[in-house]
Amino acid sequence: MTETTPHRIVIVGGGAGGLELATALGDQYGKSDDVRVTLVDRSRTHIWKPLLHAIAAGSLRRSQHELNYLAQAHWHHFHYRLGEMTGLDRATKTITLGPVIDEEGREINPESQLGYDTLVIAVGSVTNDFGTPGAKEHAVPLETPEQATRFNRRMVNACLRAQHQHAPIEPGQLHVAIIGAGATGTELAAELHHTAREIIAYGLDKIDPEHDLKIVLIEAADRILPALPDRISQATHKLLIDLGVEVRTRARVAEVLADGVRLADGQMIPSELVVWAAGVRAPDFLKEIDGLETNRINQLVVRPTLQTKGDDNVFALGDCASCSIPGYENGIPPRAQAAHQMAEFLLAQIEKRLKGEALGEFEYRDFGSLVSLGKYSTVGNLMGSLVGKSFMIEGYFARFMYRSLYKMHEAALYGRGRTLLSILSGSTRPTPTVKLH
């Protein structure tokens, strides 16, 4: 009796799309000897990226929403490799994983190679600072839970420092400048307005929140939320102004300094804390990786099948993929709903690939966009291109729909039954019996 070699499916990136795909493939093929599913990620835990602004503001506890990759792999019958992809050899069908070093400088994993038969690259996106001087040194991006936690710690420390210093609070000392008024920057501005005042309410009586605290939202475009319909932008702008957030549009940042932001017109915006939330690009290592075609922001150019141009064995999904289809000639927008739909599509694609059947073509359905403004409101538009038009929603119904997006993600990871039970009972998500990270 001959022993068959399993078909090796390697998914690089455990974000919304990558982890959902690994979970579904593990559930379907994990107990089979014919298929081996491996997820590679440089982190040990997963958090849904749209939650990062709430972690940064301090209104959401990171530990309550973290999912451990090792535990998820065990529960859903796939393999997990801690590491970061640094190279690709398409001729030998291997990827290179860089060494993993712990906080004490000790090597956990050496540099290694991992073979594949089907490779799915789902590494998401990183902040694009457009080479702005001082951005890397003085601005905090919100790409990872660690960065969100770092900003929250800096904000709390800034308040404590102001409370205990002998000198008066200086102008700009407790100011926060948020560069980029897309969904992340706008949501963070509203959330910070509430949480910063909550911090001050815990006995920091030397700080006057109305006088000392200031949040400035800076956007280079003509309006905030430039990717969303104008009426949503206007409604959100008005709410932020009513909260006391200073909104600067048509304001291009020329330099980020240790004590503030300098605009292209020479204006200086004093600020102790700066968040960069403007623009995204795919990670630099993807640029022309082993001859695969990429665009100007390092995204892998894929065909409607989500296969990369030039290699049928390499797929890409989510923010790191540039997919042009009818109606989206400039590429599908980098949204969580796109990654979710691509993951569902690739599950069926890989099943066809294993059976030797012809692959289908991806169709994106725009269900609209929602922006959460913390406890104050939620606004957005529903349906989008699904019915050829959209309608605006806000208030409690919009907030319910926003939370439903996260529940859809949880359902893909934990199952619909467990997710429904958690909603009804208020119970938490499953956790391993021992701490794994």
Secondary structure, 3 states (H helix, E strand, C coil): CCCCCCEEEEEECCCHHHHHHHHHHHHHHCCCCCEEEEEEECCCEECCHHHHHHHHHCCCCHHHCCEEHHHHHHHHCCEEEECCEEEEECCCCEEEECCEECCCCCEEECCEEEECCEEEECCCCEECCCCCCCHHHHCEECCCHHHHHHHHHHHHHHHHHHHHCCCCCCCCCEEEEEECCCHHHHHHHHHHHHHHHHHHHCCCCCCCCCCCEEEEEECCCCCCCCCCCHHHHHHHHHHHHHHCCEEECCCCEEEEECCEEEECCCCEEECCEEEECCCEECCHHHCCHHHCCECCCCCEEECCCCEECCEEEEEECHHHEEECECCECCCCCCCHHHHHHHHHHHHHHHHHHHHCCCCCCCCCCCCEEEEECCCCCEEEEECHHHCCCCEEEECHHHHHHHHHHHHHHHHHHHCHHHHHHHHHHCCCCCCCCCCCC
